[in-house]
Amino acid sequence: MHNQITHTHDAAFLNLTKAAEYLGISPNTLYVWRHRRQGPPSFRMGGRVMYRISALNEWVMAQEQADSRSNALLDPLGQEPVKRAMRTR
């Protein structure tokens, strides 16, 4: 049972180094994002910075949806050009 709990714990949470590896970025980048409150949500557990794997996956999907190359609704080439307002002097 203890092995199952440990396995579940390891599968649910990653420390900063393992989260960076999971995302394919350097630990320093993830550290800087955390400091600037830019990256995926994290929390402290027993004094260690931890990331929930489900939160990492959700964050990645949100980044993908915010990118016009991945989200057709944001693609500027698929939208009608906006006409400029005439300037009056």
PyMOL commands that set and color helices and strands:
alter all, ss='L'
color gray80, all
select helices_A, chain A and resi 2-12+16-23+27-36+53-65+72-74+76-78
alter helices_A, ss='H'
color red, helices_A
select strands_A, chain A and resi 13-15+43-45+48-52
alter strands_A, ss='S'
color yellow, strands_A
deselect
rebuild
show_as cartoon
